[in-house]
Amino acid sequence: MRLNEKDLLLYAVTDRAWVGRQTFLEQIEDALKGGATIVQLREKKLDDARFAEEAVRVRELCHRYGVPLIVNDNVEVALRSGADGVHVGIEDAPVAEIRRRVPEDFIIGATCKSVAQAKAAEAAGADYMGVGAVFPSPTKADALRISNEELREIVSSVSIPAVAIGGISYDNVGELRGSRISGVAVVSAIFGAAEIEKATALLKERVKAVIAE
């Protein structure tokens, strides 16, 4: 599944912190029903075998809704599970190395916190970049903050699309107007909501309006 820029509009990043009333897969399906356009499976505590098994189940669910699945950090799990791509951080495997060993239509996302990193990611073959944290993040308290001015500068420095990430919510996403982002990546704004499907749908409409302005 090749990446379409529209796929980045509402990028849902999973987190097991809110599993309880619903199962993990039920939460993801509610996000898909609400209109999430891409899903990133993030698992820091599973071994590769269990991570890959889970990724297969999540991929099958995402594909029923026509939505790409991205695996966080782990290229081997992404390839083994048939996921559509991988997202890597600055300290993870180099994008150029990944690009050499994956299928042509495999999606690679890269975290970027500067113009230099954005240009390097694009040159190495990244399909999109995640830029942030644009607000204080409840899931990454130590994340380096990126100002709105820095966000605009980074996004404008390359031709690949960008999603903003970090502490984004329905209430503050309007502050990202004019940044030229293609979408937002969120964790708690979706999976921390009492009604995931409803929260996803409302946030999606809000993001559409912000990007259009």
C-alpha positions in Angstrom: 0.0 0.0 0.0 1.7 3.2 -1.2 1.4 6.3 0.9 -1.0 9.0 -0.1 -0.6 12.3 1.6 -4.2 12.2 2.6 -3.4 9.1 4.7 -1.5 11.3 7.1 -4.5 13.5 8.1 -5.2 11.7 11.4 -2.4 9.5 12.4 -3.4 7.3 15.4 -0.5 6.0 17.5 -1.4 3.1 19.8 -0.8 2.9 23.5 -1.9 0.1 25.9 -2.2 2.6 28.8 -6.0 2.8 28.3 -6.8 -0.8 27.7 -9.4 -2.0 30.2 -13.0 -1.3 29.4 -12.2 -2.4 25.8 -9.6 -4.7 24.4 -6.6 -3.3 22.4 -8.1 -4.3 19.1 -11.6 -2.9 20.0 -9.9 0.4 20.7 -8.1 0.4 17.4 -11.3 -0.5 15.6 -13.2 2.4 17.2 -10.5 4.7 16.0 -10.8 3.3 12.5 -14.6 3.7 12.7 -14.1 7.3 13.7 -12.0 8.0 10.7 -8.3 7.5 11.7 -6.4 7.5 8.3 -3.3 5.7 9.4 -2.3 3.6 12.4 1.1 3.2 14.0 1.5 0.2 16.2 3.8 1.0 19.1 5.0 -1.8 21.4 8.0 -1.2 23.6 7.7 -4.3 25.9 6.8 -7.2 23.5 9.4 -9.5 22.1 9.7 -9.7 18.3 7.6 -12.9 18.0 4.7 -11.6 20.0 5.0 -8.1 18.4 4.8 -9.7 14.9 1.8 -11.8 15.8 0.0 -8.7 17.1 1.0 -6.7 14.0 -0.6 -9.3 11.8 -3.9 -8.9 13.6 -3.8 -5.2 13.6 -2.8 -5.1 9.9 -5.8 -7.3 9.0 -8.1 -4.9 10.9 -6.6 -1.8 9.4 -6.8 -3.2 5.9 -10.5 -3.9 6.3 -10.9 -0.2 6.6 -8.5 0.6 3.8 -6.0 2.1 6.3 -2.2 1.6 6.3 -0.4 0.1 9.3 3.0 1.4 10.3 5.1 -0.4 12.9 7.1 1.7 15.3 10.9 1.3 15.2 11.1 -2.4 14.4 11.8 -3.1 10.7 12.0 -6.9 11.1 8.5 -7.0 12.7 7.1 -4.7 10.0 8.4 -7.0 7.2 7.5 -10.2 8.9 3.9 -9.1 9.6 3.2 -7.6 6.2 2.8 -4.1 7.7 2.8 -1.3 5.2 5.7 0.5 6.7 7.9 1.5 9.6 8.5 4.7 11.5 12.0 5.3 13.0 13.4 7.8 15.4 16.6 9.7 15.1 18.5 7.1 17.1 17.0 4.0 15.2 18.1 2.3 12.0 19.2 4.8 9.3 16.5 5.4 6.7 18.9 4.8 3.8 19.7 1.3 5.2 16.1 0.5 5.6 15.2 1.7 2.1 17.8 -0.6 0.6 16.2 -3.7 2.0 12.5 -3.2 1.8 10.0 -3.4 -1.1 9.6 -0.3 -3.3 6.1 0.6 -1.9 7.1 0.1 1.7 6.4 3.3 3.7 9.2 4.8 5.8 8.5 7.6 8.2 11.3 9.4 10.1 11.2 11.6 13.2 12.8 15.0 12.5 13.5 17.9 14.9 15.5 20.2 12.7 15.8 21.3 9.1 19.1 19.3 8.7 17.4 16.1 9.9 14.4 16.7 7.6 16.7 17.2 4.5 18.7 14.1 5.5 15.6 12.0 5.9 14.2 13.1 2.5 17.6 12.4 0.8 17.7 9.0 2.4 14.3 8.0 1.0 11.8 8.7 3.8 8.2 9.0 2.6 7.1 11.3 5.4 8.3 12.8 8.6 7.0 13.3 12.1 7.9 16.6 13.6 7.6 17.4 17.3 6.9 17.6 20.1 4.8 20.7 19.3 3.1 20.7 22.7 4.0 19.2 26.1 3.5 15.4 25.6 1.8 13.3 28.3 3.3 10.2 26.8 6.9 11.6 26.4 7.6 14.0 29.2 11.2 14.5 28.1 10.5 15.1 24.4 12.2 18.1 22.9 9.7 20.9 22.2 9.5 22.4 18.7 8.1 25.9 18.4 5.4 26.8 15.7 8.0 28.8 13.9 10.5 25.9 13.9 7.7 23.5 12.7 6.9 25.8 9.7 10.6 26.0 8.9 11.2 22.3 9.0 8.0 21.4 7.0 8.9 24.0 4.4 12.4 22.8 3.9 11.5 19.6 2.2 9.0 18.2 -0.3 7.9 15.1 1.7 4.8 15.5 3.8 4.9 16.0 7.6 2.7 15.2 10.6 3.0 17.2 13.8 3.2 15.2 17.0 3.3 15.8 20.7 0.5 16.7 23.0 -1.9 17.5 20.3 -5.6 17.7 21.2 -8.9 18.9 19.9 -8.4 22.1 22.0 -4.9 23.1 20.9 -4.7 21.8 17.3 -5.9 25.2 16.0 -2.6 26.7 17.1 -0.9 24.7 14.2 -2.7 26.7 11.5 -0.4 27.8 8.7 2.3 25.3 9.5 1.8 23.4 6.1 1.5 20.1 7.9 -0.4 17.3 6.2 -1.9 16.0 9.4 -1.4 15.3 13.1 -0.2 12.2 15.0 -1.9 11.6 18.3 -2.0 9.1 21.1 -4.1 10.2 24.1 -6.4 12.4 22.1 -7.8 9.2 20.6 -7.0 6.3 22.9 -7.4 8.2 26.1 -10.9 9.3 25.2 -14.0 7.9 26.9 -15.6 7.4 23.5 -12.9 6.7 21.0 -15.0 6.7 17.9 -16.7 10.0 18.7 -13.4 11.7 19.7 -11.7 10.5 16.6 -14.5 11.8 14.3 -14.6 15.2 16.0 -10.8 15.6 15.9 -10.6 14.6 12.3 -13.1 17.3 11.3 -11.1 19.8 13.4 -7.8 18.8 11.8 -9.3 19.1 8.3 -10.4 22.7 9.0 -7.1 23.7 10.5 -5.1 22.3 7.5 -7.5 23.9 5.0 -6.9 27.4 6.5 
